[in-house]
Amino acid sequence: MKNLAREAALQAVRSSAWKKTSRWIRGTDRWNQLELEYDGSYVNAEVVVYFGDRKPKFYQLSQWIPVLEQLNRIHRVVLVFRKPSALLAAREITDLPMVLKRRFDPLQTFYHANSFRLALYVNNGMTNFQSLSFAPMVHVHVNHGESDKLSMVSNQAKSYDKVFVAGDAAIDRHRKALVDFDESSLVKVGRPQLDIERQPELNVAQGQTVMYAPTWEGENAANNYTSVDMFGPQIVAAAIALPGTRVIYKPHPRVCTSSDPSMVSAHQQIVDLINEANELIDDADQHHQVFLDGDILAMFDAVDLLVTDISSVGLDFLYLRPDKPLILTDRRDDSQTLNLEAPVSRVTPIIDTSTVRSIGEMLQRTLAQDPWSAARQDMRRYYFGDGDKGQSTVSFTNAVSSLISERSRSLQDRSLADESNAEASDE
């Protein structure tokens, strides 16, 4: 009986393993088919946009898609993916040519078979270095936002031929953070993602609208700028209590998928606060709203005051709505360091443990008086330059065109030199 029981247990294990293996094989077959479908055989492009991460980080690329579609009218663009889930996400929002190369060798074969002149990188993903190994292209880091977060400046910047930045604030950020860094690789192009015309995603309310748009907790403690677990419920409760005010909660996408218990609890508290408040409002048009998806940049037109953390959201609002007030949070209670590392905080009220109990008064006072209006205009120029909306796209496109021309000339000169040396050797 013991042997029969043991054999039955072993059979169950084998059956389970087979099912898992079968699922893996079916998944592998699917990805193989997808890779064959997007093998790049018919790609004719000058610009590679490289993205090596999975779908959860696709937001880093998606905000660039409209800019890349405009660039494609002048310089043909191809999106190069390493993970199927990211390609499938891209396929939902753009018709730009796409290629899937899951392994290193096929990626290099693809590069060598074409005449690409420039590659763009929207993050510092680990597999970027596999793409960087291809020398003929100009490799340009563009990042996926303009932010004062610590993660915005990495020693990896030294790996790229050029680093496109928004303005003087970014140049100062690199200067302070990096040692032995060649600043000539930095190119100011503004923030072309903000030039895109967007269909409004938020209706204009009868009263005033306060948006709370916190960031996520980051990959580690040093990159944790979120206010959700520290002040989130208090901020939303105070905003809801303001007469004639509609509250919009638009967290970073990764807040909603956080596994941190304090983040999960605080996020749910915020959602519950909004749902409970809406039960007392008869007019559905005046309901407070939770947006877990959607384009936050397409919502700013209807926002009268933004409360956010140190992230790209606050600076995007500064660029698009310099006429409207902004409030920042500081989970570390260190205003001196905050002012040094995030200059925009010098021209905004700050929510920290010393002010959290008077958030309602802060919101009301800021909406009524807005004493930082002129200072915000100066700060906007520091971060993004003097150009009007649309100038960033021009600067970005011109910079790409210039680098492509320079690289094409360099490769041509090298080819001519090689031919000349070969002829001289023959003689």
N, C-alpha and C positions, 0 to 999 in steps of 0.2 A: 504493500500500500504506500509505503514511504517513497519507493521508487516511482510509482505512478504519479504521486503528488508532485515529486520533484520534476518529472518529465513534463507534467502539465504546466508547471510554473515556467520551465525553460521555454516551452512552446509559446506561452503568452508573451514572454520577453522577445522571442524571435519574431512573433507576429507584430508586436508593437514596433520593433526596430524596422521591420519590412515596410510597415505603413509610413514611418517617418522617412525612410529611404525613398519610397515611392513618391512621396510628396516632394522631396528634394529633387528627384530626377525630373518630375513633371515641371517644377519651377525652373530647373536648369534648362530644360528643353524650351520653355517659354522665353527665357532670357537669350538663349542661343538664337531663337527665331527673330527676336527683336533686334539683336545685334546684326543679323544678316540683313534685316529690313533697313536698318540705319547704318550701313557700313561705309557710307561716304563715297561710294564709287563715282557718283555723278556730281560731287560737290565742286563748285568753282567759286572760290572765295579768296579774299585777301586777309580777313580778320578772323581769328579764332577767339571764341569766348569760352574759356575753359571752366568747367564746374565739376569737381570730383566728389561732391558729397551727395547724401541721400535726400529724399523729399523733405524731412523735417527742417533742413536748412535752405530749402529752395527759395524762401522769402528773400534771401540774400541776393539771388539772381533775378527774381521776378520783378523787382522794382526797376531793374535796368532794361527790361524787355522793350518798353516803348522807345527808349533812347536808342537801343540797338536797332530797332526797326527803322528809325529815321536814319541812322548811320548806314544801314544797308542800302539806302538809295544812292549813296555816294561810294561806299566801299563795301563790297559783298561780305556778308557775315555768315559764319557757321557756328552753331552751338555744339560744343564737344562735351559729352557726358561720360562718366565712368560708372554711374549707378542707374539701373533701369528705372527706379522709382522717380528720380529727378527728371529723366527724359519724358516719362509719362505725364508728369505734372506740367512740363513745358509745352507738351503737345496740346494741352487744353487751352492755352492762352496765346499761342503764336504760331505763325506759319513759317518762321525762319527755318532754314535748313538745319538739320540736327544729325549728329553722329554719336553712336554708342561704341565705346572702346573700353571694355572692362579690364583688359590686361595691358601690361606695359608694352610688350612687343608689337601688338597690333596698333597701338597708339603711335609708336615711333614709325612704323611702316606707313601709316596714314600720313603722318607729317612729311616724311621723306618723299612721298608720292605726289605731293602738291607743292604749290608755290606760295604758301602763306607768308605774309610779311610781318604780322603783328598779332600778339596774343594778349587778351584782357583777362584779369583775374579779379573776382569780386570778394574773395576772402583769402585767408592764409591756410587753406586746407592742406593736409599732409601730402596728398598726392600732387599738389602743385609742382613739387620739385621734379616729378617725373616728366612733366610737360616742359619745365624750365631747362631740362637737359638738351632740348633741341635748339641749337645755336643760331640758325639762320633767321629766326623771328626776333623782333623786338618784344620783350616781355614787360607788360605794363600792369601794375597793380592799381586798381581803381577803388577798392573797398566797396562796401554796400551801404555806406551812410557817412554822415559827418557828425562826429560825436567826441566828447571829451573823456570817454571811457578809456581806462588803461589799455584795453585791448586794441584801441585804434592805432597805436604805435608799437611795432614789433621790430626786433632786430632782423626779422625776415625781410624787411624793406630793403636791406642791402643786397638781396638776391635778385631783385628785379632791375631791369635796365632803367625804367622810369616809374615814378610813383605819382599818379594824378591826385592832387589834393584840392580842397575847396578854396582856401585862401590863406591869409597870413596867420590865422590862429593855428592852422594845421602845420604850417612851417615852424612856428614857435614850438609846437608840441613835439615835433621830431627833433628839433634842436635840443630841447631839454632832456629828452628821454634817451637818445642814442649817442654812443661814443664812436668817434672815427667814422662818421657817416658823411657821405658826399652829398651835400645839399643841392648840388646841381642836378641831381636826378629828380628833384621835386618839380612838378609842373602844376601851376595854378589853373584850374579849369572851372571853378565854381561847383555847382551842384546841378548837373543837367536833368536829373530825375525830377526836379522841382519845376522845370519849364513845361512839362507835359500838361496839356489841357485835360481836365478830368470832369466827368459827369458827376454833379453833386450827389452824394450818398446820404445826406442828412438834410431833412427839411428844416426850414427856418421856423423857430418857435415864436409864439406871441411874446413871451417874456425874454429872459436872458438864459444862455446856455453855458454851463460849466462842464468841461470835459476832464475826466481823470484818465490819463493814459500812462500807466506805469510800465516800466521795463521788467525783465525777468531777473532771476537771481544770479545769472552768469555761471561760468564753468568752475569758478573757484571764489574764495572769499574776497580776494583782491579785486575781482571784477563784479562784485555784487553791489549793485546800485539800486535795487528795487525798494520800493516803499510799501509794497503790498502787505507784507507780514508785519511791518512796523507801524504804519500809519493808515493803511488803506481803508479799513472800515470807518475810522474816525473822519477821514477826508470826505468820503461819500456821505456819511451821516450829516456832517456839517453842511455840505452843499445841498442836500435834500431839504434841510431845514430853512434855507434861504427862501423868502417869499418870491413867488413868480419865477422860479428857477427850474429849468430842466437839466437833469444830470445825465451825462453820457459816460459810460464806462467802456473804455477801449484798451484792454491790456495787450501787451506784447503776446504774439501767438504762443510763445513757450511758457507763459504764465499758466495757461489753461491745461498744459500737459505736464506741469511740474510734479515731481514725486516727493518734494519737500513737504512734510506734514503741516508746517506752519503756513506755507504758501497755499496749500490746498484748502486749509481751514479759512484763512483770511479771504481768499478769492470767493469761496462759497458764502461767507458772511456778506460780502459786498453784493453778490447777486441776490441774496435773500433780502437785504435792505431795500434794494431797488424794486423787487417784486412786491414786497409788503407796502412800500410807499405808493406804488401804482394802484393798489386796491382801493386807495382813498381818492383817486383822481378819475372823474367821470369822463373827461375829454381824452380820448385815446391819442389825439395829436399832441397832447401835452405830457404824455407818459415819459418817464425816465427810461433810458434804453441801455441794453448791454449788447455790445458788438464784439463778438469773438472772431469774426472774419471781416472782410471788407478793407477798402483802401482808406487808411486814416487821412491821407493827404486830400482825399476827396470830401472829407468831412469838415475841414478847417473853416470853410467859408461861413458855416453856421455857428461857429464857436466864439463866445465872447470872452472866455477866460480858460486857459489851459493849465492844469496841474499835472506835472510829470516829474520824472527823475532825470538824472544825468544820462542822456541817450541821444540818439539822432532826432527823436520826436520833438524835443524842445527846440532844437536848432532849426528844424524844418518849419516849425511854427513861427520862429523868429524871422525866417526868410519870407515866408508866405503871408504872415499876418503881423508885421511889425507894429501895426496900429492897435493891436489887442494885447492885454497884459498876460504875463506868464509867471507862474509860481513853481519853484523847484523844491525838491526834498533833499534832506541830508541825513541818511541813516547813521552816519558816524559821529554826528555832533561835533564836527571840526570845521567851522566856518573858514578859518584861516587857510587850511589846506584846500578846501573846496574852492575858495576864491582864486587860489593859485592854479589849481589843476583845471578848473572849469570857469573861465573868465565870465561867461554869461551869467553866472550866479551873482556877480557883483551888481547886476542891474535888475534883480528880481527879489521878491520876498522869499524866505526860506522856511520850510516846515522841518523842524527837528524836535527833539524831546522837550526843548524849552518853549516851543511855540505851539505844540500839537493841541494843547487844551484851549487855545484861542483861535483855532482854524476858522471858525465861523466869522469872527470879527475880521480876520485877515482877508478872507474872501470878499466880504462885503465892502471893506475899505478899498481893496484893490480895484474892484469893479466900479466903485463910485469915483475914485480920485485918479488912479493910475499915475503915480508920480514918476514912473520910470520911463515914460514914453520917449523922450528925447535921447536918453542914454541907450535905449534899445536900438535906435537907428544907428548910432555910432558902433554899437556892438555887432549889428548886422553887417556893416561894412568890414569890420575886422575879421569876421568869419567867412564872408562870401564875396567881398569886393564891392565895387561901385556899380556894377552893371545892373540894368533893369532885367526883369524876367524875360528869358529868351537868350540872354547873352552867354549863359553857361553852356548851352547847347552849341553855340557858335564856337566858343573857346575849345570845347571838347572835340568837336569835329575837326577844327583846324589843327589841333595838337596831334590827333590821329593821322591826318593827312600828311603833316610835316614829317612825322616819324616813319611813315610808310615810304615816303619819297626818299628820305635819307638812307633808309635801309636798302632800298632798291638800288640806289646809286652805289652804295658801299659794296653790295654783292656783285654788281656789274663791274665795278673797278677791280674787284678781286678776281673775277673771272677773266677779265682782259689781261691782268697781270700774270695769272697762271698760264694763259695761252702764250703770252710773250716769253715767259720763262721756259715753257715747253719747246717753243721754236728755237730759242737760244741753245737749249740742250741738244737739240737735233743737229744744229750746225757744228 
